[in-house]
């Protein structure tokens, strides 16, 4: 997901942060030199710490976890975030009860297969607030997918 962002924005620099085995595999594909020099790969565990940054982009990450783990990840991002930083979360967002779509089925799947779950915008906003993030906004990109965005300004 980082490479297309770097291609579109020549002044952007990005870091892919994941578990060591994932990072080892991520380095294999060839990339144009102008992209490689602006892309770093860092191995680690987001339950321990994350690299410093201005924007944290988490896609299909937080729905894997229960509220306690969700908060731990957010708090680690918030602690490492540079002044004026933001977080952008791309996930399915639960709508009203009875609203058609795949999200309630994915929620059931997450509850059965993992410790996570899908959440409503209200739940995201509440947890982001508990992690000391400021104003929370949502942008629907292709219903039921959305970008939930918050700043480090409280």
OpenMM code with the backbone's topology and positions (N, CA, C; nanometers):
from openmm import Vec3, app, unit

residues = "UNK UNK UNK UNK UNK UNK UNK UNK UNK UNK UNK UNK UNK UNK UNK UNK UNK UNK UNK UNK UNK UNK UNK UNK UNK UNK UNK UNK UNK UNK UNK UNK UNK UNK UNK UNK UNK UNK UNK UNK UNK UNK UNK UNK UNK UNK UNK UNK UNK UNK UNK UNK UNK UNK UNK UNK UNK UNK UNK UNK UNK UNK UNK UNK UNK UNK UNK UNK UNK UNK UNK UNK UNK UNK UNK UNK UNK UNK UNK UNK UNK UNK UNK UNK UNK UNK UNK UNK UNK UNK UNK UNK UNK UNK UNK UNK UNK UNK UNK UNK UNK UNK UNK UNK UNK UNK UNK UNK UNK UNK UNK UNK UNK UNK UNK UNK UNK UNK UNK UNK UNK UNK UNK UNK UNK UNK UNK UNK UNK UNK UNK UNK UNK UNK UNK UNK UNK UNK UNK UNK UNK UNK UNK UNK UNK UNK UNK UNK UNK UNK UNK UNK UNK UNK".split()
positions = [
    Vec3(0.0815, -0.1191, 0.0000),
    Vec3(0.0000, 0.0000, 0.0000),
    Vec3(0.0863, 0.1261, 0.0000),
    Vec3(0.2070, 0.1162, 0.0529),
    Vec3(0.2939, 0.2333, 0.0603),
    Vec3(0.3481, 0.2735, -0.0767),
    Vec3(0.3843, 0.1759, -0.1593),
    Vec3(0.4456, 0.2089, -0.2878),
    Vec3(0.3595, 0.3015, -0.3744),
    Vec3(0.2296, 0.2768, -0.3926),
    Vec3(0.1499, 0.3697, -0.4735),
    Vec3(0.1442, 0.5115, -0.4137),
    Vec3(0.1459, 0.5218, -0.2819),
    Vec3(0.1477, 0.6542, -0.2188),
    Vec3(0.2781, 0.7272, -0.2503),
    Vec3(0.3898, 0.6555, -0.2458),
    Vec3(0.5188, 0.7164, -0.2773),
    Vec3(0.5279, 0.7551, -0.4250),
    Vec3(0.4686, 0.6735, -0.5110),
    Vec3(0.4686, 0.7052, -0.6542),
    Vec3(0.3901, 0.8326, -0.6820),
    Vec3(0.2791, 0.8508, -0.6130),
    Vec3(0.1930, 0.9671, -0.6363),
    Vec3(0.2470, 1.0943, -0.5703),
    Vec3(0.3218, 1.0796, -0.4601),
    Vec3(0.3702, 1.1944, -0.3832),
    Vec3(0.5222, 1.1864, -0.3695),
    Vec3(0.5965, 1.2498, -0.4627),
    Vec3(0.7428, 1.2387, -0.4656),
    Vec3(0.8138, 1.2900, -0.3400),
    Vec3(0.7523, 1.3752, -0.2616),
    Vec3(0.8159, 1.4260, -0.1400),
    Vec3(0.7923, 1.3393, -0.0181),
    Vec3(0.7178, 1.2317, -0.0332),
    Vec3(0.6795, 1.1467, 0.0788),
    Vec3(0.7858, 1.0414, 0.1065),
    Vec3(0.8075, 1.0126, 0.2336),
    Vec3(0.8952, 0.9053, 0.2782),
    Vec3(0.8112, 0.8148, 0.3672),
    Vec3(0.8272, 0.6830, 0.3572),
    Vec3(0.7435, 0.5930, 0.4352),
    Vec3(0.8184, 0.4750, 0.4929),
    Vec3(0.7607, 0.4190, 0.5966),
    Vec3(0.8173, 0.3023, 0.6640),
    Vec3(0.7119, 0.1932, 0.6712),
    Vec3(0.7496, 0.0743, 0.6284),
    Vec3(0.6656, -0.0429, 0.6455),
    Vec3(0.7111, -0.1071, 0.7761),
    Vec3(0.6190, -0.1203, 0.8716),
    Vec3(0.6508, -0.1770, 1.0031),
    Vec3(0.5667, -0.3013, 1.0243),
    Vec3(0.6338, -0.4132, 1.0481),
    Vec3(0.5612, -0.5380, 1.0686),
    Vec3(0.6530, -0.6365, 1.1396),
    Vec3(0.6011, -0.7553, 1.1627),
    Vec3(0.6792, -0.8607, 1.2266),
    Vec3(0.7996, -0.8980, 1.1393),
    Vec3(0.9082, -0.9471, 1.2001),
    Vec3(1.0300, -0.9765, 1.1233),
    Vec3(1.0082, -1.0658, 1.0013),
    Vec3(0.9283, -1.1700, 1.0118),
    Vec3(0.9042, -1.2584, 0.8974),
    Vec3(0.8332, -1.1884, 0.7822),
    Vec3(0.7431, -1.0974, 0.8148),
    Vec3(0.6711, -1.0212, 0.7121),
    Vec3(0.7665, -0.9235, 0.6443),
    Vec3(0.8488, -0.8567, 0.7226),
    Vec3(0.9444, -0.7605, 0.6670),
    Vec3(1.0437, -0.8305, 0.5746),
    Vec3(1.0895, -0.9488, 0.6115),
    Vec3(1.1829, -1.0228, 0.5257),
    Vec3(1.1211, -1.0487, 0.3884),
    Vec3(0.9935, -1.0837, 0.3848),
    Vec3(0.9248, -1.1069, 0.2583),
    Vec3(0.8953, -0.9793, 0.1826),
    Vec3(0.8752, -0.8695, 0.2531),
    Vec3(0.8399, -0.7423, 0.1892),
    Vec3(0.9566, -0.6822, 0.1138),
    Vec3(1.0778, -0.7181, 0.1467),
    Vec3(1.1948, -0.6600, 0.0808),
    Vec3(1.2256, -0.7251, -0.0534),
    Vec3(1.1654, -0.8375, -0.0842),
    Vec3(1.2004, -0.9140, -0.2038),
    Vec3(1.1616, -0.8481, -0.3360),
    Vec3(1.0400, -0.7947, -0.3512),
    Vec3(1.0044, -0.7401, -0.4830),
    Vec3(1.0928, -0.6217, -0.5205),
    Vec3(1.1213, -0.6119, -0.6506),
    Vec3(1.2032, -0.4993, -0.6957),
    Vec3(1.1163, -0.3739, -0.7062),
    Vec3(1.1773, -0.2616, -0.6761),
    Vec3(1.1088, -0.1330, -0.6811),
    Vec3(1.1980, -0.0334, -0.7544),
    Vec3(1.1379, 0.0658, -0.8195),
    Vec3(1.2196, 0.1689, -0.8852),
    Vec3(1.3096, 0.2386, -0.7831),
    Vec3(1.4314, 0.2776, -0.8237),
    Vec3(1.5254, 0.3417, -0.7301),
    Vec3(1.4685, 0.4654, -0.6597),
    Vec3(1.3866, 0.5451, -0.7304),
    Vec3(1.3321, 0.6652, -0.6669),
    Vec3(1.2302, 0.6315, -0.5578),
    Vec3(1.1776, 0.5097, -0.5595),
    Vec3(1.0867, 0.4637, -0.4544),
    Vec3(1.1675, 0.4006, -0.3411),
    Vec3(1.2648, 0.3166, -0.3766),
    Vec3(1.3455, 0.2459, -0.2755),
    Vec3(1.4129, 0.3418, -0.1774),
    Vec3(1.4626, 0.4526, -0.2267),
    Vec3(1.5341, 0.5452, -0.1391),
    Vec3(1.4410, 0.6188, -0.0428),
    Vec3(1.3101, 0.6090, -0.0636),
    Vec3(1.2128, 0.6755, 0.0245),
    Vec3(1.1292, 0.5766, 0.1044),
    Vec3(1.1685, 0.4489, 0.1018),
    Vec3(1.0914, 0.3446, 0.1684),
    Vec3(1.1832, 0.2661, 0.2620),
    Vec3(1.1466, 0.2635, 0.3894),
    Vec3(1.2213, 0.1865, 0.4883),
    Vec3(1.1378, 0.0669, 0.5336),
    Vec3(1.2067, -0.0352, 0.5806),
    Vec3(1.1419, -0.1539, 0.6353),
    Vec3(1.1945, -0.1748, 0.7764),
    Vec3(1.1052, -0.1782, 0.8725),
    Vec3(1.1435, -0.1929, 1.0123),
    Vec3(1.0666, -0.3101, 1.0718),
    Vec3(1.1408, -0.4013, 1.1315),
    Vec3(1.0797, -0.5168, 1.1975),
    Vec3(1.0558, -0.4838, 1.3439),
    Vec3(0.9451, -0.5317, 1.3964),
    Vec3(0.9158, -0.5092, 1.5368),
    Vec3(0.7805, -0.5649, 1.5738),
    Vec3(0.7328, -0.5216, 1.6883),
    Vec3(0.6059, -0.5681, 1.7421),
    Vec3(0.5297, -0.4467, 1.7932),
    Vec3(0.4145, -0.4166, 1.7327),
    Vec3(0.3428, -0.2948, 1.7716),
    Vec3(0.2848, -0.3013, 1.9116),
    Vec3(0.2964, -0.4164, 1.9776),
    Vec3(0.2559, -0.4233, 2.1183),
    Vec3(0.3674, -0.3741, 2.2098),
    Vec3(0.4893, -0.3635, 2.1564),
    Vec3(0.6019, -0.3117, 2.2338),
    Vec3(0.6252, -0.1640, 2.2053),
    Vec3(0.6454, -0.1320, 2.0781),
    Vec3(0.6667, 0.0069, 2.0370),
    Vec3(0.6565, 0.0140, 1.8851),
    Vec3(0.6464, 0.1357, 1.8349),
    Vec3(0.6440, 0.1591, 1.6905),
    Vec3(0.7430, 0.2712, 1.6590),
    Vec3(0.7933, 0.2771, 1.5358),
    Vec3(0.8855, 0.3851, 1.4992),
    Vec3(0.8155, 0.5214, 1.5018),
    Vec3(0.8921, 0.6265, 1.5239),
    Vec3(0.8374, 0.7622, 1.5210),
    Vec3(0.7850, 0.7929, 1.3814),
    Vec3(0.6784, 0.8729, 1.3749),
    Vec3(0.6219, 0.9088, 1.2456),
    Vec3(0.5229, 1.0224, 1.2554),
    Vec3(0.4841, 1.0726, 1.1390),
    Vec3(0.3861, 1.1810, 1.1290),
    Vec3(0.2458, 1.1280, 1.1025),
    Vec3(0.2378, 1.0146, 1.0315),
    Vec3(0.1101, 0.9546, 0.9964),
    Vec3(0.1224, 0.8041, 1.0116),
    Vec3(0.0296, 0.7462, 1.0837),
    Vec3(0.0231, 0.6016, 1.0988),
    Vec3(-0.0977, 0.5539, 1.0203),
    Vec3(-0.0732, 0.4655, 0.9244),
    Vec3(-0.1779, 0.4116, 0.8390),
    Vec3(-0.1946, 0.2641, 0.8731),
    Vec3(-0.3086, 0.2318, 0.9313),
    Vec3(-0.3364, 0.0946, 0.9749),
    Vec3(-0.4536, 0.0411, 0.8928),
    Vec3(-0.4235, -0.0529, 0.8046),
    Vec3(-0.5282, -0.1087, 0.7195),
    Vec3(-0.5488, -0.2550, 0.7568),
    Vec3(-0.6721, -0.2896, 0.7928),
    Vec3(-0.7086, -0.4269, 0.8303),
    Vec3(-0.6218, -0.4783, 0.9450),
    Vec3(-0.5922, -0.3933, 1.0411),
    Vec3(-0.5085, -0.4319, 1.1543),
    Vec3(-0.5912, -0.4398, 1.2819),
    Vec3(-0.6628, -0.3359, 1.3142),
    Vec3(-0.7256, -0.3244, 1.4450),
    Vec3(-0.8445, -0.4178, 1.4650),
    Vec3(-0.9105, -0.4563, 1.3570),
    Vec3(-1.0256, -0.5462, 1.3730),
    Vec3(-0.9844, -0.6855, 1.4195),
    Vec3(-0.8549, -0.7152, 1.4142),
    Vec3(-0.8045, -0.8447, 1.4594),
    Vec3(-0.7999, -0.8572, 1.6111),
    Vec3(-0.8191, -0.7457, 1.6815),
    Vec3(-0.7909, -0.7437, 1.8246),
    Vec3(-0.9104, -0.6988, 1.9070),
    Vec3(-0.9133, -0.7466, 2.0326),
    Vec3(-1.0106, -0.6996, 2.1293),
    Vec3(-0.9774, -0.5574, 2.1735),
    Vec3(-1.0631, -0.4990, 2.2536),
    Vec3(-1.0461, -0.3588, 2.2923),
    Vec3(-0.9153, -0.3314, 2.3661),
    Vec3(-0.8709, -0.4204, 2.4533),
    Vec3(-0.7468, -0.3967, 2.5284),
    Vec3(-0.6262, -0.3907, 2.4353),
    Vec3(-0.6168, -0.4863, 2.3439),
    Vec3(-0.5061, -0.4880, 2.2484),
    Vec3(-0.5162, -0.3704, 2.1517),
    Vec3(-0.6369, -0.3401, 2.1077),
    Vec3(-0.6641, -0.2252, 2.0208),
    Vec3(-0.6076, -0.0988, 2.0848),
    Vec3(-0.6391, -0.0783, 2.2127),
    Vec3(-0.5904, 0.0401, 2.2852),
    Vec3(-0.4387, 0.0401, 2.3000),
    Vec3(-0.3804, -0.0753, 2.3227),
    Vec3(-0.2349, -0.0827, 2.3363),
    Vec3(-0.1657, -0.0407, 2.2059),
    Vec3(-0.2170, -0.0872, 2.0941),
    Vec3(-0.1612, -0.0481, 1.9639),
    Vec3(-0.1756, 0.1028, 1.9438),
    Vec3(-0.2960, 0.1553, 1.9689),
    Vec3(-0.3183, 0.2993, 1.9527),
    Vec3(-0.2284, 0.3809, 2.0438),
    Vec3(-0.2145, 0.3392, 2.1679),
    Vec3(-0.1308, 0.4141, 2.2632),
    Vec3(0.0155, 0.4117, 2.2221),
    Vec3(0.0627, 0.3010, 2.1668),
    Vec3(0.2005, 0.2960, 2.1186),
    Vec3(0.2203, 0.3880, 1.9986),
    Vec3(0.1219, 0.3930, 1.9101),
    Vec3(0.1293, 0.4876, 1.7974),
    Vec3(0.1287, 0.6311, 1.8488),
    Vec3(0.0403, 0.6598, 1.9424),
    Vec3(0.0281, 0.7959, 1.9974),
    Vec3(0.1567, 0.8379, 2.0674),
    Vec3(0.2201, 0.7459, 2.1410),
    Vec3(0.3435, 0.7772, 2.2132),
    Vec3(0.4594, 0.8075, 2.1177),
    Vec3(0.4627, 0.7416, 2.0027),
    Vec3(0.5722, 0.7603, 1.9069),
    Vec3(0.5448, 0.8720, 1.8071),
    Vec3(0.4222, 0.9225, 1.8043),
    Vec3(0.3796, 1.0195, 1.7039),
    Vec3(0.4463, 1.1548, 1.7248),
    Vec3(0.4955, 1.2091, 1.6160),
    Vec3(0.5537, 1.3438, 1.6191),
    Vec3(0.4422, 1.4467, 1.6329),
    Vec3(0.4767, 1.5657, 1.6818),
    Vec3(0.3791, 1.6734, 1.6978),
    Vec3(0.3022, 1.6988, 1.5692),
    Vec3(0.1729, 1.7155, 1.5818),
    Vec3(0.0881, 1.7388, 1.4647),
    Vec3(0.0563, 1.6120, 1.3877),
    Vec3(0.0945, 1.4968, 1.4410),
    Vec3(0.0740, 1.3701, 1.3721),
    Vec3(-0.0713, 1.3275, 1.3665),
    Vec3(-0.0960, 1.2270, 1.2822),
    Vec3(-0.2314, 1.1738, 1.2641),
    Vec3(-0.2264, 1.0228, 1.2511),
    Vec3(-0.3428, 0.9641, 1.2694),
    Vec3(-0.3594, 0.8209, 1.2460),
    Vec3(-0.4752, 0.8040, 1.1488),
    Vec3(-0.4598, 0.7114, 1.0559),
    Vec3(-0.5667, 0.6790, 0.9604),
    Vec3(-0.5881, 0.5278, 0.9665),
    Vec3(-0.7102, 0.4886, 0.9931),
    Vec3(-0.7466, 0.3485, 1.0094),
    Vec3(-0.8433, 0.3119, 0.8964),
    Vec3(-0.8085, 0.2112, 0.8200),
    Vec3(-0.8956, 0.1652, 0.7122),
    Vec3(-0.9528, 0.0300, 0.7536),
    Vec3(-1.0831, 0.0273, 0.7758),
    Vec3(-1.1506, -0.0938, 0.8221),
    Vec3(-1.2946, -0.0935, 0.7732),
    Vec3(-1.3598, -0.2074, 0.7870),
    Vec3(-1.5045, -0.2141, 0.7734),
    Vec3(-1.5641, -0.1425, 0.8939),
    Vec3(-1.6746, -0.0743, 0.8751),
    Vec3(-1.7389, -0.0045, 0.9863),
    Vec3(-1.8832, -0.0539, 0.9960),
    Vec3(-1.9192, -0.0993, 1.1164),
    Vec3(-2.0557, -0.1450, 1.1396),
    Vec3(-2.1535, -0.0287, 1.1303),
    Vec3(-2.2656, -0.0528, 1.0664),
    Vec3(-2.3719, 0.0469, 1.0585),
    Vec3(-2.4775, 0.0195, 1.1641),
    Vec3(-2.5967, 0.0637, 1.1365),
    Vec3(-2.7091, 0.0415, 1.2280),
    Vec3(-2.7514, -0.1046, 1.2247),
    Vec3(-2.8134, -0.1514, 1.3323),
    Vec3(-2.8629, -0.2884, 1.3380),
    Vec3(-2.9625, -0.3105, 1.2248),
    Vec3(-2.9441, -0.4187, 1.1521),
    Vec3(-3.0323, -0.4505, 1.0404),
    Vec3(-2.9897, -0.3899, 0.9086),
    Vec3(-2.8886, -0.3047, 0.9100),
    Vec3(-2.8396, -0.2438, 0.7855),
    Vec3(-2.7769, -0.3531, 0.6995),
    Vec3(-2.8129, -0.3600, 0.5703),
    Vec3(-2.7595, -0.4664, 0.4854),
    Vec3(-2.6103, -0.4462, 0.4587),
    Vec3(-2.5435, -0.5551, 0.4281),
    Vec3(-2.4019, -0.5480, 0.3948),
    Vec3(-2.3234, -0.6600, 0.4596),
    Vec3(-2.1960, -0.6726, 0.4237),
    Vec3(-2.1135, -0.7835, 0.4728),
    Vec3(-2.0538, -0.7625, 0.6121),
    Vec3(-2.0591, -0.6422, 0.6647),
    Vec3(-1.9885, -0.6143, 0.7901),
    Vec3(-2.0386, -0.6967, 0.9078),
    Vec3(-2.1710, -0.7129, 0.9282),
    Vec3(-2.2136, -0.7980, 1.0405),
    Vec3(-2.1639, -0.9425, 1.0273),
    Vec3(-2.1571, -0.9941, 0.9050),
    Vec3(-2.1048, -1.1291, 0.8847),
    Vec3(-1.9552, -1.1359, 0.9145),
    Vec3(-1.8816, -1.0326, 0.8755),
    Vec3(-1.7390, -1.0267, 0.9084),
    Vec3(-1.7200, -1.0158, 1.0589),
    Vec3(-1.8095, -0.9430, 1.1254),
    Vec3(-1.8027, -0.9305, 1.2706),
    Vec3(-1.8183, -1.0682, 1.3350),
    Vec3(-1.9150, -1.1451, 1.2893),
    Vec3(-1.9347, -1.2808, 1.3413),
    Vec3(-1.8098, -1.3665, 1.3165),
    Vec3(-1.7523, -1.3542, 1.1980),
    Vec3(-1.6311, -1.4279, 1.1638),
    Vec3(-1.5169, -1.3916, 1.2589),
    Vec3(-1.4980, -1.2640, 1.2849),
    Vec3(-1.3914, -1.2196, 1.3743),
    Vec3(-1.4147, -1.2685, 1.5163),
    Vec3(-1.5384, -1.2705, 1.5598),
    Vec3(-1.5702, -1.3175, 1.6946),
    Vec3(-1.5427, -1.4674, 1.7101),
    Vec3(-1.5643, -1.5442, 1.6031),
    Vec3(-1.5454, -1.6887, 1.6079),
    Vec3(-1.3988, -1.7274, 1.5838),
    Vec3(-1.3333, -1.6614, 1.4887),
    Vec3(-1.2003, -1.7028, 1.4447),
    Vec3(-1.0844, -1.6320, 1.5160),
    Vec3(-1.1095, -1.5177, 1.5741),
    Vec3(-1.0023, -1.4391, 1.6374),
    Vec3(-1.0596, -1.3707, 1.7607),
    Vec3(-0.9776, -1.2933, 1.8249),
    Vec3(-1.0266, -1.2207, 1.9430),
    Vec3(-1.0815, -1.0833, 1.9060),
    Vec3(-1.0801, -1.0507, 1.7775),
    Vec3(-1.1212, -0.9178, 1.7342),
    Vec3(-1.2669, -0.9096, 1.6962),
    Vec3(-1.3003, -0.7932, 1.6377),
    Vec3(-1.4375, -0.7715, 1.5924),
    Vec3(-1.4418, -0.6454, 1.5074),
    Vec3(-1.5487, -0.6332, 1.4323),
    Vec3(-1.5727, -0.5094, 1.3587),
    Vec3(-1.6368, -0.4113, 1.4572),
    Vec3(-1.6201, -0.2824, 1.4309),
    Vec3(-1.6701, -0.1807, 1.5233),
    Vec3(-1.7467, -0.0735, 1.4478),
    Vec3(-1.8302, -0.0040, 1.5219),
    Vec3(-1.9021, 0.1109, 1.4663),
    Vec3(-1.8115, 0.2341, 1.4752),
    Vec3(-1.8489, 0.3391, 1.4041),
    Vec3(-1.7725, 0.4633, 1.4128),
    Vec3(-1.7707, 0.5145, 1.5566),
    Vec3(-1.8816, 0.5037, 1.6276),
    Vec3(-1.8884, 0.5480, 1.7670),
    Vec3(-1.7868, 0.4727, 1.8521),
    Vec3(-1.7736, 0.3425, 1.8290),
    Vec3(-1.6757, 0.2637, 1.9044),
    Vec3(-1.5327, 0.3051, 1.8703),
    Vec3(-1.5055, 0.3286, 1.7426),
    Vec3(-1.3722, 0.3769, 1.7044),
    Vec3(-1.3425, 0.5107, 1.7712),
    Vec3(-1.4366, 0.6019, 1.7657),
    Vec3(-1.4164, 0.7347, 1.8245),
    Vec3(-1.3915, 0.7240, 1.9750),
    Vec3(-1.4658, 0.6386, 2.0434),
    Vec3(-1.4494, 0.6202, 2.1876),
    Vec3(-1.3089, 0.5678, 2.2198),
    Vec3(-1.2653, 0.4646, 2.1479),
    Vec3(-1.1340, 0.4060, 2.1749),
    Vec3(-1.0205, 0.5017, 2.1369),
    Vec3(-1.0364, 0.5749, 2.0294),
    Vec3(-0.9350, 0.6749, 1.9929),
    Vec3(-0.9261, 0.7837, 2.1006),
    Vec3(-1.0392, 0.8224, 2.1558),
    Vec3(-1.0395, 0.9198, 2.2653),
    Vec3(-0.9685, 0.8663, 2.3885),
    Vec3(-0.9902, 0.7389, 2.4209),
    Vec3(-0.9231, 0.6776, 2.5358),
    Vec3(-0.7716, 0.6714, 2.5157),
    Vec3(-0.7282, 0.6666, 2.3896),
    Vec3(-0.5857, 0.6628, 2.3581),
    Vec3(-0.5280, 0.8035, 2.3409),
    Vec3(-0.6055, 0.9060, 2.3772),
    Vec3(-0.5632, 1.0469, 2.3759),
    Vec3(-0.5462, 1.1056, 2.2355),
    Vec3(-0.6304, 1.0623, 2.1425),
    Vec3(-0.6343, 1.1263, 2.0121),
    Vec3(-0.7420, 1.2331, 2.0148),
    Vec3(-0.7264, 1.3335, 1.9281),
    Vec3(-0.8217, 1.4436, 1.9209),
    Vec3(-0.9388, 1.4108, 1.8301),
    Vec3(-0.9864, 1.5126, 1.7614),
    Vec3(-1.1056, 1.5012, 1.6754),
    Vec3(-1.0962, 1.3799, 1.5830),
    Vec3(-1.2058, 1.3055, 1.5753),
    Vec3(-1.2120, 1.1853, 1.4923),
    Vec3(-1.3090, 1.2105, 1.3774),
    Vec3(-1.2635, 1.1781, 1.2549),
    Vec3(-1.3470, 1.1946, 1.1359),
    Vec3(-1.3561, 1.0610, 1.0637),
    Vec3(-1.4628, 1.0467, 0.9874),
    Vec3(-1.4793, 0.9258, 0.9068),
    Vec3(-1.5096, 0.9654, 0.7635),
    Vec3(-1.4492, 0.8935, 0.6713),
    Vec3(-1.4756, 0.9102, 0.5288),
    Vec3(-1.5072, 0.7729, 0.4718),
    Vec3(-1.6265, 0.7560, 0.4189),
    Vec3(-1.6618, 0.6302, 0.3549),
    Vec3(-1.5944, 0.6277, 0.2188),
    Vec3(-1.5173, 0.5212, 0.1946),
    Vec3(-1.4471, 0.5125, 0.0667),
    Vec3(-1.5163, 0.4168, -0.0293),
    Vec3(-1.5800, 0.3171, 0.0207),
    Vec3(-1.6621, 0.2252, -0.0589),
    Vec3(-1.7379, 0.1435, 0.0440),
    Vec3(-1.8576, 0.1865, 0.0738),
    Vec3(-1.9342, 0.1290, 0.1828),
    Vec3(-1.9283, -0.0225, 0.1776),
    Vec3(-1.8995, -0.0891, 0.2849),
    Vec3(-1.8884, -0.0453, 0.4238),
    Vec3(-1.7468, -0.0073, 0.4669),
    Vec3(-1.6525, 0.0071, 0.3712),
    Vec3(-1.5153, 0.0460, 0.4039),
    Vec3(-1.5100, 0.1942, 0.4339),
    Vec3(-1.4239, 0.2286, 0.5280),
    Vec3(-1.4100, 0.3694, 0.5630),
    Vec3(-1.2685, 0.3965, 0.6122),
    Vec3(-1.2340, 0.5246, 0.6099),
    Vec3(-1.1102, 0.5721, 0.6717),
    Vec3(-1.1507, 0.6494, 0.7954),
    Vec3(-1.1046, 0.6054, 0.9104),
    Vec3(-1.1273, 0.6766, 1.0356),
    Vec3(-0.9978, 0.7489, 1.0657),
    Vec3(-1.0058, 0.8787, 1.0809),
    Vec3(-0.8854, 0.9605, 1.0944),
    Vec3(-0.8934, 1.0407, 1.2233),
    Vec3(-0.7790, 1.0505, 1.2933),
    Vec3(-0.7715, 1.1303, 1.4162),
    Vec3(-0.6346, 1.1935, 1.4262),
    Vec3(-0.6285, 1.3056, 1.4964),
    Vec3(-0.5023, 1.3758, 1.5151),
    Vec3(-0.4508, 1.3541, 1.6563),
    Vec3(-0.3243, 1.3899, 1.6783),
    Vec3(-0.2700, 1.3772, 1.8134),
    Vec3(-0.3035, 1.4999, 1.8965),
    Vec3(-0.3717, 1.5983, 1.8387),
    Vec3(-0.4132, 1.7172, 1.9114),
    Vec3(-0.5336, 1.6838, 1.9972),
    Vec3(-0.5174, 1.6930, 2.1278),
    Vec3(-0.6286, 1.6612, 2.2196),
    Vec3(-0.7015, 1.7878, 2.2574),
] * unit.nanometer
topology = app.Topology()
chain = topology.addChain("A")
for resn in residues:
    res = topology.addResidue(resn, chain)
    for name in ("N", "CA", "C"):
        topology.addAtom(name, app.Element.getBySymbol(name[0]), res)
